[in-house]
Amino acid sequence: MSKQTIAEVKQALQTLHDSNSPLLLELSQDPRKGVQNALQQWQRREERYQQALAAFHQRFKFEKQYWQQGCQYVAGMDEVGRGPLAGPVVTCAVILSPEFDLIGVTDSKQLTRHEREHLYLQIVNEAVEVSIAVNNSQKIDQLNIYAATQDAMMTSVRQLHHQPEHLIVDAVPLPALDIPQTTLIKGDQKSISVAAASIVAKEYRDHLMRDYDQVYPGYDFAENMGYGTKKHLAGLRELGATPIHRRSFNPVPEYLK
């Protein structure tokens, strides 16, 4: 190994996750400072990786429990968009297999936009199935936001080709569905399939709001996603409400023309 450059050593360590690898013993005996620095960096990175891996397996405990009970398909569910003044509520149901291994999947609010976009594509590619449902602002005004969220969640389940034998739902129970379900507070931090659903739902809705920003400029939808930020409220005062604003959410009624 001593014949390899520092860059080649770093490359060799990049994907190594075996703490018993003979390579590590060999590197520990290499006198070059660059090699020792690379080894220390690997050790710190590996410690973070092992912590993330342990957390990932912990967040898979509910799915594993139901698989062991004979449920082949377990769907994790989440929503995004209950709080904004504008735009739809989006729900997602995700069915994963026991082989799912994206350890970076966690609560979407803890991820950067880049991380969410990257994981979104991987989740859609690796999941057994993904189902998305959208209820627009008119439906929200008609039903109220809680009922509109439940309605969209039920739609996302009914659209699944692989009908789940158990649901893991983030915070919103679905009593109208005759499917056993577990309702978790902060479920996206406790269940991998719920976390995957939260990432997909958020990315889908964020893309919708960025498109709406092109249709209705002046409200900063591409950045605030419809939440009541200063720029959004300033747009409401100056331009009035758009067709995607929720008439049942204050202060939107003040700006209807």
KAVENPE-V588311 format. One record per helix or strand of 3 or more residues. SS is the DSSP state (H for helix, E for strand). FROM is the first residue (numbers start at 1). LEN is the number of residues. If there is no record, write none. Layout:
SS_FROM_LEN, SS_FROM_LEN
This chain:
H_6_9, H_22_7, H_33_26, H_61_8, E_74_7, E_89_7, H_108_3, H_113_14, E_129_7, H_137_7, H_145_14, E_166_5, E_181_4, H_187_3, H_192_24, H_221_4, H_230_10, H_252_4
